[in-house]
Amino acid sequence: MDVVDLGEFYSSRLGQVARRLIAHRLRSRWKSLKGANVLGLGYACPYLNVWKNEAQSVFNFMPARLGATHWPNGKPGLTALVDESSLPLDDSSIDFALLVHSVELTHHLPDMLDELWRVMSAQGKIVIIAPNRRGMWARFDNTPFGHGRPFSRGQVTQNLRDAKFVPTGWSNAVFMPPLSHRFLLRSAPAIERAGMWISPGFSGVLIVEATKQIYSIPKTPALKSRLRQLNPQAASAPALQTHRRS
């Protein structure tokens, strides 16, 4: 998959329906990112528009193996071609990161997650949209979610924990079959509601939220107080005896 294939998919009727279903989940959970620095990693452009007018900054980094495309149309570009294992960003500079067509297509997942940990702020959140190993969309190659590596919930969790992220929320999206039949496309919202009620574990994609795990370091006064509790005492020297010469 490259940006040409991804662009063609999201221009199709099936891609437009999939985008609306996923964007609805994102918007319902993260209603506002006012004043935040928002990073898209992979091919997140179709989903970033909902925050573009309220966030402080919004841009999309595209891994070199995918290629890059201009976005948004008719306006100054907000995309860049990067090495996902070496992001050109300062430490703790990002408040919200959205990974789409990223974790399943990269060959450097641990390095990419380590870089994300570096650039995320202390209160920042990352949101990963990944193909569900148990869902139908991972079994059809007519969509981008059928390429690369699909994930189970446990696999996503393990990769996040290895990179010092803590999963804090889960959601599911896209329950309709990955087919362009007109009836299925029209019925997609109803199928979505039924899927969430009947079999949420078999969605087409997993949506996971995670936060940066930060280890606390004891302050110096606390260390000193523990040392004082030991209350070391100097041992008294034995008394010296003097002897007179008779």
Beta strands, then each sheet from edge to edge (+ up, - down):
strand 1: 37-42
strand 2: 57-63
strand 3: 79-82
strand 4: 94-100
strand 5: 120-131
strand 6: 165-173
strand 7: 205-212
sheet 1: 3+ 2+ 1+ 4+ 5+ 7- 6+
end
